[in-house]
Amino acid sequence: MNKLKTSGLFIAACGATSLLAAGIGLAQTVAPSGNSTSARATVTVQAGGRGTKISSDLFGIFFEDINYSADGGLYAELVQNRSFEYSPSDNRAWNTLTAWELVTRGGGKGRVAVETDQALHENNPQHAVLTVEQGGTGVGLMNSGFDGIPVKAGEAYNLSFFARRAGYDMRNTPLTVTIESKTGTILGQASFVSPPKDWTKYTAAIRVTATDADARLVILTTGTGSVAFDMVSLFPQKTFRNHPNGLRADLAQTVADLKPKFVRFPGGCLAHGDGLNNIYHWKNTIGPIERRKAQRNIWGYHQTTGLGYFEYFQFCEDIGAKALPVVAAGVSCQNSGASQNGRWGEGQQCIPLANMGEYIQDVLDLVEYANAPVTTFWGAKRAAAGHPKPFNLEYLGVGNEDHITPEFKERFEMIYKAVKAKYPKLTVIGTVGPAPDGPDFNDGWKIANQLNVESVDEHYYQSPEWFLSNLNRYDSYDRKKSKVYLGEYASRGNTLFNALSEAAYMAALERNGDVVHLSSYAPLLAKSGHTQWNPDLIYFNNTTVAPTVNYYVQQLYGQNSGDTYLPNKVDFVMPPVPEKPAQPVSVFVGTWNTQVQFDDVRVESGAKSLIEESFGAVTPAWSGESGDWAVADGVYSQSSGLQPAITKQVSLAGINTKSNYTLSLRAKKTGGQEGFLIGFGATDASTYYWWNIGGWSNTGHGIEKYRNGASSMVGAKVAGHIETGRWYDIKIVVTGQRFQCYLDGKLVQDVTDSDKSVPEMLVASSVTDSKSGDIILKLVNPSALTVQSKVDLAGANSIKPTATKTVLAGDPAGRDTFEAPRSIVPQTTTIPVGKSFSYDAPPHSFTVIRLKTR
């Protein structure tokens, strides 16, 4: 994925094709019917033919340590900054003692410092030295974990740490380690003798007596002198599959329940890194955790590499998925240093050619680590970690949405040829940039064609409308050329409408499963309060996992995949569509991770003034929907960093969606990362436009349309940024569906939106599973109409009279959240079927019908 963060949104870069284009599995509009609330469709499946063989690995997952997905997330370690390696280079607000604090109790006195002499290991150079001057009832260190340490009553937790004497004045210094509540209640503890002069590892299992979502780990001594600590660790005993150094059980199980056929890791941008020194090197991530090399995470925090290559391979094996590791193609991310220099796309750094031999050997060693017998050097390393049998690696990604430069091409070709020479059966996956078209896309494909690369990795984040408009994308791909791995995609939102657009697109992927052999939604995981990217598939905090509706779409495809595609045809009978009545509209203002002041808001329609607000006092009409809003000194200020922080919508008396009006105001940025959000044409909380001024990490301006809570671009984004501390004059002229946007009197954007609603359509996919013999029919109805469908299984030999039906349906703007985690979930029942049967597809629904043939 592209490193530069946006307001959770990305630009639609491709023109749309017809939603109602005739094609296998797509609705074909026939004559209108007289029913205004339902449509009719005939779905004819060629069930008697041989069909087309498609990839059995089509639907998988992509894991990248973004949004605290690993440390503080999937990796079950409960202690944050366990080896005292945090630094301001990880995060400007951090230091070597982040998440730690000195504890002095009952008259105790002491101090703590982080030192590097007599390090535990060269890859782990820093450690804490606690000096106790007066023991009192206890002096020590306390760790607050990742937003607290969650523990459950009756469960055991594995504690480990290294300690040694750090001074000759050391007296008898036994150690006590407790798990405590924030108020000091001891929930469990373990005691240890005084440490010797050399580093010694201590371990214990601590069983806690009460459940606490916000506990602390405390190391105390009542003796005096100095003692050094490193690699202070606490794991629940109940990790996923009970592995030591394992994964958080509930989160890992949620991922496993997707039934992915493969797992791509460790990135993403994480793989090729923020500069050459930040490239992810797999050898730094294996072996004892105290010898692994931690480093700065490209997403603005720290990665311990405790979740390393061995654990990735092990997780793949545990959930029955193939491993798909990705290595850098000899270059760093093209956006390296973008957060420092603010310049986009100019930071690609290349490993010197003189060093490429060593780097290529590292790549070859990775394959040996995964696949070679224990008699080899790296096979023995794998065996030493507890896995003598090979992991049977089949796929290897080289590069991640790189800028396709001559330097990239030269290094990619060197790696590709070396890997294929030694491991000819390994499928190597190339890259074609971060977008569905454009120079990098074209140049990446050109390289693939020249080298006969087996597969290329396409990425795109687009609006739901884009996905619904591009269902034919892969129909015309040359089947004789490289296969496609759609490695990263998402429709920019977590509403049901987003999920349905993805479900329709996945039906098209199935239809083209002979050329698209792998696909994975991205990103996979996001920790609440720590997101660098939205949307994501699964949100979580320390105690709760909250899958999105998008998750259930991925799960239904993963659990109902096939290996043969059966051609089908959808004949769709659409009712007359009445003209949309005019609706009252409102305006609002807001920000995205930015602090601002607004003033002199005016709305005029012809000679009529609708709003004149100068914020001389608190005005009931203007109040915050989200964020921290206040009226003071004649301006309306927003002081939070929420994404977004917006006001409630302010109605325009007598103005509707067919009216002309002009919105003008003044705005000043006082802090934060972006600019202003100026909302207009709002008819409800999920239907509006906003002019995003200084969005996309303050690199551009663009008009975004929200329908059913999902966004899309209106016109193209234009370059631009907003300065801090400067007042701007903003004006938006609305003339029907034409929007003219001015900044300081200069016309910046002039676009017209057709504002078409989602076309009435039905998307179908039909596959068979050779193992079970089942015919699996998937029907996506993104419209507001019930679709009365007749399904004909042409040529079917034998169909059992009862099938399993699973339906995901609801409000298109609905979503699953922490507050309402199961608002929209699949519902499974049975349905009578035969070689021909009827089914009414509900509005805004995704249906999977699984038919038995034997």
Sequence and secondary structure as in RCSB ss.txt:
>XXXX:A:sequence
MNKLKTSGLFIAACGATSLLAAGIGLAQTVAPSGNSTSARATVTVQAGGRGTKISSDLFGIFFEDINYSADGGLY
AELVQNRSFEYSPSDNRAWNTLTAWELVTRGGGKGRVAVETDQALHENNPQHAVLTVEQGGTGVGLMNSGFDGIP
VKAGEAYNLSFFARRAGYDMRNTPLTVTIESKTGTILGQASFVSPPKDWTKYTAAIRVTATDADARLVILTTGTG
SVAFDMVSLFPQKTFRNHPNGLRADLAQTVADLKPKFVRFPGGCLAHGDGLNNIYHWKNTIGPIERRKAQRNIWG
YHQTTGLGYFEYFQFCEDIGAKALPVVAAGVSCQNSGASQNGRWGEGQQCIPLANMGEYIQDVLDLVEYANAPVT
TFWGAKRAAAGHPKPFNLEYLGVGNEDHITPEFKERFEMIYKAVKAKYPKLTVIGTVGPAPDGPDFNDGWKIANQ
LNVESVDEHYYQSPEWFLSNLNRYDSYDRKKSKVYLGEYASRGNTLFNALSEAAYMAALERNGDVVHLSSYAPLL
AKSGHTQWNPDLIYFNNTTVAPTVNYYVQQLYGQNSGDTYLPNKVDFVMPPVPEKPAQPVSVFVGTWNTQVQFDD
VRVESGAKSLIEESFGAVTPAWSGESGDWAVADGVYSQSSGLQPAITKQVSLAGINTKSNYTLSLRAKKTGGQEG
FLIGFGATDASTYYWWNIGGWSNTGHGIEKYRNGASSMVGAKVAGHIETGRWYDIKIVVTGQRFQCYLDGKLVQD
VTDSDKSVPEMLVASSVTDSKSGDIILKLVNPSALTVQSKVDLAGANSIKPTATKTVLAGDPAGRDTFEAPRSIV
PQTTTIPVGKSFSYDAPPHSFTVIRLKTR
>XXXX:A:secstr
  SS  SS     S    TT   TTSEEE    S SSEEEEEEEEETTS  EE  TT B EE  S TTSTBTTTB
    TTTTS   TTT TT  TTTTEEEEEETT EEEEEEE TT SBTTB  EEEEEEEE TTEEEEEE BTTBEE
E TT EEEEEEEEEE  TT     EEEEEE TT  EEEEEEE    SS EEEEEEEE SS EEEEEEEEEESS E
EEEEEEEEEEES BGGG TT BBHHHHHHHHTT  SEEEES SHHHH SSGGGS  GGGGSS GGGS  EEETTT
EEE   S HHHHHHHHHHTT EEEEEE  SB  TTTTHHHH  TT    B  GGGHHHHHHHHHHHHHHHHS TT
SHHHHHHHHTT  S     EEEE SS    HHHHHHHHHHHHHHHHH TTSEEEEE  SSSSSHHHHHHHHHHHH
HT SEEEEEEE  HHHHHH TTTTTTS TTS EEEEEEEE S  SHHHHHHHHHHHHHHHHTTTTEEEE  S  E
EETT  SSS  SEEE SS EEE HHHHHHHHHHHT  SEE  EEEEEE          EEEEEEEESSEEEEEEE
EEEEETTEEEEEE  SS  TT  BSSS EEEETTEEEE    SSEEB  EEEEEEETT EEEEEEEEEEEEESS 
EEEEEEEEETTEEEEEEEEHHHHTEEEEEEEETTEEEEEEEEEE    BT EEEEEEEEETTEEEEEETTEEEEE
EE          EEEEEE TTT  EEEEEEE SSSEEEEEEEEET S   SEEEEEEEES TT    SSSTTSS 
 EEEEEE  SEEEEEE SSEEEEEEE   
